[in-house]
């Protein structure tokens, strides 16, 4: 059986920087060189300035960037100045130039059993506009002999709290389209990250802007590394790619967020303390007590595992206790997977809890006021038909997201408020 391979498609300037940083930092055999940067204007595929202080320390990193620029950059569309933070135009450019995009995706040579991770910052126009459409096409009708890739995971990054209403309007529209496209499930899994939340977790203070942004991006790529880890390292209980999305899809709730605790000394901190630490570092604002699902991934030093000091059985027991304590319903949620991964290079313990199915209330609270500020100012008219933001389409996206939220809230309420009495249920099954 062939190992699962991953590819990364990053659309838009912010996503391009994150994908490049991941490629440069982690020599991951599951990824290889299968990284593709998409943009609507050549000027935006330039992370040089934000990365300049890193390039100064590492000439090798600059060389890797030049290689990516030569071989893995796709400029699509015909607007000379790009999408201009207009997701409608970003989507239109992708629709009209899909054949060009498709050729680049085909060059990654992924099989139907492999995984594509799509990255977009939800506040912008290019990535937010194009990525949901690209996922829709690749999963359903890729065209020209390219294999359908059902395993398309999306990473959507919310704008900072201080950003303008247009960005938050874009984010709500983008979230709706990643979850559902034309009324049908789109991405197999949607992983959400909020820039302001990550900045708060890292307690970055008032340092240099570019350095703060760099630190946030580095934390995001650490989450990507943990997500892919079960496909890369030796695992005592592998979380396969199908485990990530098949059951959540059946449950109808496919949104998750990473919670990280990295660099822990195994001689000082126990596994339960590490999981507790991770659960306090969710990368979006949420009430973790509303989460209904969790994937728990731990990377431990190989010597500790071989000596039996850290075992899959211990992780299972500790994860179960953690889930009963924290997840919705007081019985450990409705879905939980754990995987202990050994790393010969590591001296510390890294943990990620991928929380899923949680209430989106706190995310919506931070966006909705600005969303309506922008939406209520729209006229639905534009001299350029290709970039016109149609109010009727926005209303459809809004309803689509409301329906998804209602489904999520119903599942949480069922766990929290409708706990069935075992004796009554047993009688229904015919037991006296």
N, C-alpha and C positions, 0 to 999 in steps of 0.2 A: 504494500500500500504506500503510495507516494505521500510525503509530508505536505501539509497545507502551506501554500505560499501566499504571501500578501503583496499587494501593490498599493501605492498611495497616490491619490489624485488630489491636488490642492488647487483650488480655484480662487483667484483674487490675491491681492498683495499681502494681506496679513497671513493668509493660509500658506502662501508661497514661503514666507519666512519660517513658519513653524515646520513645514515639511522638509525644507532644506536643513534646518537645525537637527531634526531627527536623523536624517540621512547622514549628516556629517558626524554626529555624536555617537551613534550606535551602529557598529558594524554587524548588522543583523542578517544572518543567512536566510531568514524567512522573508526578508525584503529584497536583499541583493541591491540591484540598481533600479528596481521597479518603482521609481518615483517620477511623477509627472506634474509639472507646474503649468497651470493654465491662467491666461490673462487676456484682457481685451486691448491692452496697449503695451508696447515694449517698455515704456518708461516705468511701468509699475512692477516689472519683474526685476526689481533692483533692491535687494536687501543690503546692498553694500554699506550704506551709511549707518543703519542701525547695527550692523555687524562689524563695523570698522575696528572697534576696540578689540574684538575677538580675532579678526584677521591679523592685527598687529602682533598678537601673541602666537599665532599659528599660521605660517605660510602654507602648510598642508591644507588647512581649511579653505583658504582662498583658492587653491588648486582644485579642490573638490567642487567649489562653487562654479568655477569656470567650466568644469566638465559638465555639470548639470545644465548650465546655460547653453552649451553647445548641443547637447543631446536630448534634453528632457524638458524643453520649454515649448509650449504651443500657444501662439498668439492667434486668437480667433475673432471673428466678427469684422465689421467694416466701419465702425464708428472710429474716427481718427483719434478722439480723445477718450476712448473707453466708455464704460457704462455710466460714469459720473454719479455714482451712488444711487442710481435708479435701477432697482432690481427688475423692473419690467423690461428695460432695455437690455440688461444682462441676460435675461431669459431669451429675449428675441434674438440676440446675437448667437446664442448657443443653438437655438432652433435652426436658424438660417445657415449656420456654419458647422452643423453637426458632423458632416462627412469629414471635415478637417480634424475635428476633435476625435472622431472615431478611429482615424488612422493612427493617431498617437496612442490611444488606449490599446489598440490592437498590437502596437509595437512592444507593449509590456508582456505579451505572450502568456497571458493568464488562462488557465483552464476553468471550466464551469465550476469545479470544486474548490477553486481558490477564492481569495477574499480581496475585495477592493475597499479601502478606507478612504472616504471622501472627506475633505476638510474645507470648511468655509467659515469666514467671520460673518455673522448674521446681520451686522449693521451696514454692510456695504452693498454694492450693486452687482459687481461681476460674479463673485462667488455665490452670494445669496440668490442671485438670479439664475445662474447657470447650473449649479450643482444639483438642485432638485430635479431639473429637467434631464440632466445627464443620467442620474440614477434611474429615472423613469425609463429612459430609452435603453440603457444597458441591461436592465433587469427584464424588459419585456420584448424589445425589438431592436437589438443592437445593429443589425443590418450588415450586409456585405460579408457574410461568412464568419463574422466574429461571434464567439460563443457567448451565450447568455450567462451573466454572472449574477446569480440570485443573492450571493453573499456580499451585499453592498452595505457596509456600515457607514453612517454619517456622523461626523463630529461637527457640531454647530456651536460657535462661540458667540455669546451675547456681548453687546457693547458695554462700555463703562457707564456707570450711573450718570456721570456728568455729560455724556454725549447728547447731541441735539435730538429733538423729537423725531426727525426723519429717520435717524438710525434705529430708534426703538420701533417705529412703524415698520421699517424693513425687517427687523428681527421677528416681530409677530407674524408677518406674512411669510418669512422664510421658515419659521418653525412649523407653521401649518403645512407648507409644501413639502418639507422633509418627511413629515409624518404621513401625510396623505397627498396624492397627486391625482387630480381629476376624480376625487372621491374614493380612491383605492389606496391601500397601504403602499408607501413608497419605499423608503429605506428598510432594510431588514431589522435594523436597530439604529436608534438615534441617541448619541451620547452628547450631553449638554455640559458646557463649561461657561462660567460667567467671569469676565475679566475682573470686575470689581471684587467679586468674592475671592478669587485667587489672590489678588493684591492684599486683601484683608487677612487671609490665612498666612501669607508670607510676612505680614507686618512690615511692609516695605517703606513706610514713612514717606518723607519728602526728598528722596534722593533724585539723582538725575533722571529725567523722563525716559531717555532711551535705555538706560540701565534697568529701570523698573520694568519697562516693557519686555526687555530681554529676560529678566528673571521670571516673569509670568509665562513667557513662551517656553522657557526651559522646564517649568513645572508641568506644562501641558504635554511636552514631549516625554516626560517621565511617565505620565499617565498612559500615553500611547505605547511606550515600552512595556508597561505592565500588562496592558491589554493583549499585546502580541506574544508575551512571554510563554504562555502554554504551548504555542506552536514552535518555540525556539529551543527551550531547554528541556532537560530530563524532568519528567513529571511523575509523581506518585499516583495522581488521579487527574488525567488530562481533561481540561475543559476544551472540548472540541468546538470548532466554529459553529457547528449546528446547535450546540448547547446554548450559544449566545442568543440565538434568535428564534429557534423553532417554537419553543413553548411560550415565550412572550408574544409571538405572533398569534398563537392560538388563544391567548388570553386577551389579545386586543390592546395591550399596553406595551409600548416598545421604547419608552424613553428611560434613560439611565444617566447617572453622573458618577464620576470617579471620586473616591475618598482615599487619600494617600497617607501613609506613614512610612518614611524611608530612612535608611541608614541607622537602624536600631541595633544596639549591641545585644546579642543574644545572651550574654553572660550577666546582663543587668536587667533587661526587660523580658517579661514572660510574654507568650503569645497572646494571652487575653488582654494584657496591657497594651500590646501593639495594635490589636484590633480596636480596642477602645479609643486609642489615639487616632487611628485612621478614620473612625466614624465621626470624629469631631472636625474633620477636614473636608467636608463635602464641597465640591467645586461649583455648586450653584447654591443660592439661598433656599433652604428647605427645612421642613420639620421631618427629621428622619423617622419619627414614629408613624408617619403616613406611608413609608416605603413598604411595598408588598413583596419585593424580590431582592436577592443579593447574590452576586458572584464574588467569592472571596479567594483571592490569589496571593500566595505567599512565596517569595523567593528566599531560600535559606542557604547558608554555606553547606557545601557538600559534606564536609567532615562532620558537621553537627547532625546531619541526617543519617550518615553511615554509622555513627556511634549510637543512634537511637535517641539522641537528646531532643530532636524535633521530629515528630512523626505525623503521617497523614491522619492516623487515628486520633492523635491529640488535637490536631487542627479541626477535625470533624466535630469532636466533642465541644471544643471551645467555641467554634462557629455556631453550633446549635444553641449553646447557652447565650451567646451574644445576640443571636437572632430573636430568641424568645424574649429577651430583655428589651430589645430596641424596635423590632419591626412591628408593623400594624397587626392588631388582633391578639397579641400576647401569646401566640403559638408559633412564632417564627416565620410569619408571612406565608406566602403560598408557593414560593419557589426559592431554592437555595442550592448552589453548587460550590464546592471548595476544591482547590488544587494546590498542593505543595510541590514546589519546583526547586530543584537543586541547581546550584551554580558553583562550579569549581573555583571561580575567580572571586566570589563574594566572601567578605568577612562579616557582613552585617545582614540583618533581616529586613527585607522590604515587603510591605503589604499594601494591597489595594482591595477595597470593598467597592464593587460596582453596584450601586444602589439603583433599584428600578421601581417603576410604578408609583412613585411618590406623588403627592399633591403638587400641582403646578401653581398653586395659589401665590406663593411668595415670589415666583418668577414673574407672574402676571402683575402682581402689585407694583413691582418696580418698573414695569414697562407701559402699563395701560394708559396712565395719564398722558404721557408723551405721545403714545400711539394715537389717541384721540385728538390731541392738539394738532397733529399733522393730518390725520384723516379728515377732520372737520374743516380743514382749510382747502381740501382738494375740490377742484371744480369739475373734474372728469373730462376736461378739454385740454387739447394741446395741438400746436401747429404741426408737431411731428407725431404721426400716428404710431410709429414704432415704439416711442417712449411714453405713450399716453398711459397714465394709471387710471384704469376704468373703475369707477366706484362699484359697479355691479360685480366685478371680479373680486374686489377687496371684500365685499359683503359675503361672497361665497367662501372665501378663505376664512373669514371670521367665523362663519357658521360651522365650517369643517373643524376648526380648532375647538370651538365651543362643544361640539358633539364629542370630540375626543376627550376633552376635559371632563365632561359629564360622565363618560364611561369610566374614566379613572376614579373619579370621586365616588361613583357607585360601588366600585370594587373595594375601595378603602372602607366605605360605610358598612358594606356587608361584613367585612372582617371585624370592624370595631363595634358595630351596634347590633348585629344580628347573630350573636353566637348561639349556635344550636345546642340544645340540651341533649346529651348523649342518650339518656334513657328514652326520651320521646322519639328520637330518630331510630333507635333500636326497635321500638314497637312498630314503627312504620315498616321495618324490614321483616316483621313477622316474629321477632323474639319476644318471649313472654317476660 
